[in-house]
Amino acid sequence: MKFSSLLFVVLSLCFNAKNQPNDPAGIATSQIKTGAEQTEKYVPYLKGKRVAILANQTSIIGKTHLVDSLRKLGINIVKVFGPEHGFRGNASAGAKVADEIDMATGIPVISLYGKKNKPSHEDLADVDLMIYDLQDVGCRFYTNINALFRLMDACHENDKEPLILDRPNPNAYFIDGPVLDMKFKSGIGMFPIPISHGLTVGEFAQMVNGEGWLTNKVKCKLKIIQVANYNHDMPYILPVSPSPNLNTQQSILLYPSTCLFEGTYINHGRGTYFPFTVLGSPELKGKYEFSFTPIGIPGMAETPLFMNEVCYGIDLRNYDVEILRKTKQINIQWIMELYEASPHKEKFFDSKLSNQMGVIEKLTGSDKFRQQIIDGTSEKEIRQSWEPGLSQYKVMRKKYLLYQ
């Protein structure tokens, strides 16, 4: 087993230990049945078909991977497609993933985060039906919805039907952030939706069809197995870490807010075992007592910003995430505070220095946010600038909801 694979297994075990249901959120989670778990609704439909699956480590029924479960039920799985982080979830964010043979099953695994980003005609020639089953976290810049969009495009081009096994969105309780200005369209923002979009992947697929976002505005045939006993306001504790750097429930709930630091000269926990829950920089020494030191971690962050340097800043590991649930808003106070505290403000939004995934414009989807922070614009005014796009999106979204 590769070290990165072993590391991810260890992190997943830690994730499960940290997120065992012991509160009302856990009770809600125990009542929910994901689409994958309701095998009686789709396994008969798969019988006799050559099936391909777009899946990763979150594609589970109970504690067993979907691929293993369906094979035991006699389903003919001919290949697996892997998204960002790979089929087994052990690749770093943004790292290219190669094709391989799955060691556990011998099934070919075709990467959609390497030389290509969607299945080819050749890939689908021996496939009758495609299954999509990835746990999403409800943010525009989390790339699973991009993979779903491209899969739908490929299925339409090759006259294949995708079957979506829906899963809860842990951040579905709120819709917030600027709607993406399409001049900033990129691999971390492909659709005119806000940062926190309030959709499950099944609902998002319906929006893709309904809004004509596929090539030439075509509509893809869809079959969706809905989540049972679920609504958008329900807290949902993920049973498996959705990616190496979202390895706690705390990180998942902070992600819509703290991922904005990808576009700044602030380390947001990459190179630690608690990414997206700490924020800091060596330049903030003397202004904050809390400190951490990023290191290179295979499978998580090989060369993080400020590697081996002591960073000073904010510790959010014990932040009360119920505040987010009550406000139903992304927290932009942290980015405002750290900008104000930074001694070299000209560096703060310099993504060339920070070596992050994308500039702040691509992450926020707006050409105003950077200047608003620099100018000291109030939070109220910043939020007002997200209108009327945000309100219009909320109205449009209602057409595609599967859950109240």
FENRA-V850296 format. One record per run of one state. SS is the DSSP state (~ for helix, > for strand, _ for the rest). FROM is the first residue (numbers start at 1). TO is the last residue. If there is no record, write none. Layout:
BEGIN
ss: {SS & SS}
from: {FROM & FROM}
to: {TO & TO}
END
This chain:
BEGIN
ss: {_ & ~ & _ & ~ & _ & > & _ & ~ & _ & ~ & _ & > & _ & > & _ & > & ~ & _ & > & _ & > & _ & > & _ & ~ & _ & > & _ & > & _ & ~ & _ & > & _ & > & _ & ~ & _ & > & _ & > & _ & > & _ & ~ & _ & ~ & _ & > & _ & > & _ & > & _ & > & _ & ~ & _ & > & _ & > & ~ & > & _ & > & _ & > & _ & > & _ & > & _ & > & _ & ~ & _ & ~ & _ & ~ & _ & ~ & _ & ~ & _ & ~ & _ & ~ & _ & ~ & _}
from: {1 & 3 & 19 & 24 & 32 & 33 & 34 & 39 & 42 & 43 & 47 & 50 & 56 & 60 & 62 & 64 & 66 & 73 & 76 & 83 & 100 & 102 & 108 & 112 & 121 & 125 & 129 & 134 & 139 & 140 & 144 & 158 & 161 & 166 & 176 & 177 & 182 & 185 & 186 & 187 & 189 & 190 & 196 & 197 & 201 & 211 & 215 & 218 & 222 & 226 & 228 & 229 & 243 & 244 & 246 & 247 & 249 & 264 & 267 & 268 & 278 & 282 & 285 & 286 & 288 & 289 & 291 & 294 & 297 & 298 & 301 & 302 & 310 & 316 & 322 & 328 & 333 & 342 & 345 & 348 & 351 & 355 & 360 & 365 & 369 & 376 & 379 & 385 & 389 & 401}
to: {2 & 18 & 23 & 31 & 32 & 33 & 38 & 41 & 42 & 46 & 49 & 55 & 59 & 61 & 63 & 65 & 72 & 75 & 82 & 99 & 101 & 107 & 111 & 120 & 124 & 128 & 133 & 138 & 139 & 143 & 157 & 160 & 165 & 175 & 176 & 181 & 184 & 185 & 186 & 188 & 189 & 195 & 196 & 200 & 210 & 214 & 217 & 221 & 225 & 227 & 228 & 242 & 243 & 245 & 246 & 248 & 263 & 266 & 267 & 277 & 281 & 284 & 285 & 287 & 288 & 290 & 293 & 296 & 297 & 300 & 301 & 309 & 315 & 321 & 327 & 332 & 341 & 344 & 347 & 350 & 354 & 359 & 364 & 368 & 375 & 378 & 384 & 388 & 400 & 404}
END
